[in-house]
């Protein structure tokens, strides 16, 4: 419409100008001779010509504009158009000292030790080493479960300047420490150091059994800037300089290696943009050396102008070495040697010990566990927050978004690229899920804000800045080559009609309530307030996206879009958008569905928006609408009419459903009478609209949302359901699906093992525990019952997770409901870290 308006205006302007210019020529001149007439005619023609030229020029501009503009619009569909509001990351609180203080970090969670800056094309550093598996040399670099380490992870990490990690790889113990330092001579972001301490189990007390270790520390410039070798020979006792270079962001820099042990150093230089394939480059290079010269060492050669340098550090174990990165070395500085010395050797030891003390002090202040738990639980709690903070990463790239039709993408692909974007975020699991997940991040931030509110706001701001013009945020962020290398191609594309639980609002709700109760310092309150004020317009758009795209047929009903109603291979079509994946819903997806969990998420969203509106006294229509939505979605009678089943004594989804479905083998003929078998779904009766009789965390969402009055008999039934050993209760935590369900522990396809159909998940147990804690503190006839269940469940969860951690060295994605053993992804430092908040008894407001 805007384009049409501009065209009309231009047309009217042109018409007026033509009429004015033509009027003098309507009357021929009188009293003039032929020559005069000729001259007059010439004058008139010139005027007309000039007028027509102006019109033609405007018309050409108009045509060019309309030829180009539709192409631009077609190339930028709404789905990949950023939300038109000031970005949160442009707030003053995220600039200056804050931004510089977080510039360097261990922001490459997909590798065992990886350092980079928070900039799209960074100088990156990392560590590899050689191990032996099944009699063969193998390279360790990228976090992989197949490496079968006994243990690895950050035992301490403050999210900013310090981290200490222990890796147990067969007989080798590898301890890595990271430290940042900012001095008056430092370049932007400061300096940093890495200490690598290598021990061998067999060498303790018996030096004759010592073995050699081969480490590979590398530096790579994603911008392609050339790195300079420190010298012809890399003898660390004569010259500690490994490499140097210069970048626009930090100026000139140097990398130094120091050790009191006898080290042998070799190097190789590469020029390639494919930094995520570095492991392969090094292995190929070493393999060539072994075949040619029968030696396991880099060749001390380099490509011309290399942007990657790899340094092999070999020594007999045990040994220790320090790597120091010094920025701002452009001018000759007499303090350069002093700066290197301050980040290596004894000074580094002292600083690391001081940072460890600071971590312990802050941990005690943030979570207050000393009087509540034993030492084993406290050690596990420190690992929980350390691993979560140490797993924070920085990513840059473009998400791949599904589109319908060609959309002028230039090819027949059914996807389009999001705008180039950065993301600073925690990750669920370094080996399995080293990237951002939207609903996971909401649970992560419940821990992070209690540790460092400024880091938490920074992360949430990055996520909200990924919002498109419609208010949609892609639920899985696969940004950059390193992140893409860990994801099968079929899972890369994001679908813009699909949502994910708005769990970030759990943290924002906490912050709003904290402001109202004056829980923060003046500086923290100012940062939170300015953040929320700018975020409000984006949060409104996010709420409206859910409220319009995920709404059901009835007022106040919602359902997760994106279920496959055409599948013949799934026992129950998955609901990936809910975050609960294979948790059983209606057997036949349709627009008639009503999902009780999404209804409660929308109540949380409306309540959060209403609280923010109240905080800033936003006397507007939308503020009142949020209040009305809260009133509607918290209406106990309407909730019961839509979702409560008196026979089961709980809340259920509604939809087109039959219980009589099963997977059966079907034989089909392919090609020349070749028979193949596949497992397909067989429906034995027609589905009908009804409440879906599957009990699990979804059934408890009204309890989680605290909609149920404290004196209601329904509350008693919910408490009975939670504590019933034949349904949800185990001595390790609550099942994700009732033992009585027809889908309990059933495979969803031939290869899809049960995921949310029985195992214990920490995030849902935490949410349920939170409401048990709430009902145990409010007046009502079931207060003591809630208190007893709360204490038993809390004890079960803490005991099982802590025992698993100390026995196996890791936090796990889920836990077996039959024996409590960890299941799913190992090194799952995402929402399983909520066990720390359970220890601390810190729950959402």
HUZI-V628393 format. One line per field, one symbol per residue. burial: I if it has 9 or more other C-alpha atoms within 8 Angstrom, else O. A space follows every 10 residues. Layout:
BEGIN
burial = ???
END
This chain:
BEGIN
burial = OOOOOOOOOO OOOIOOIIOO IIOOOOOOOO OOOOOOIOOI OOOIOOIIOO IOOOIOOOOO OOOOOOOOOO OOOIIIIOII IIIOOOOIIO IOOIIOOIII IIIIIIIIII IIIIIIIIOO OIIIIIIIII IOOOOOOOII IOIOIOOOII IIIIIIIIII IIIIIIIIIO OIIIIIIIII OOOOOIIIII IIIIIIIIII OOIOOOOOOI OOIIIIIIII IIOIIIIIOI OOOIIIOOOI IIIIIIOOOI IIIIIIIIIO OOIIIIIIII IIOOOOOOIO OIIOIIIOII OOOOOOIIOO OOOOIIIIII IIIIIIIIII IIIIIIIIIO OOOOOOOOII IIIIIOIIIO OIOOIIOOIO OIIIOOIIIO OOIOOOIIOI IIIIIIIIII IIIIIIIIII IIIOOIIOIO OOOIIIIIIO OIIIIIIIII IIIIIIIIII IIIIIIIIIO IOIIIIIIII IIIIIIIIII IIIIIIIIII OIIIOIIOOO OIIIIIOIII IIIIIIIIII IIIIIOOOOI OOOIIOIIOO IIOIIIOIII IIIIIIIOOI IIOOOIIIII IIIOOOOOII IIIIIIIIII IIIIIIIIIO OIIIIIIIII IIIIIIIIII IIIIIOOOOO OOIIOIIOII OIIIIOOIII OOIIIOOOII IIIIIIIIOO IOIOOOOOOO OOOOOOOOII IOOOOOIOIO IIOIIIIIII IIIIIOIIOI OOOIIIIIIO IIIIOOIIII OIIIIIIIIO IOOIOOIIIO OOIIIIIIII IIIOIIIIII IIIOIIOOOO OIIOIIIOII OOIIOIIIII IIOIIIOOII IIIIIIIOOI OIIOIIIIII IIIIIIIIII OOOIO
END
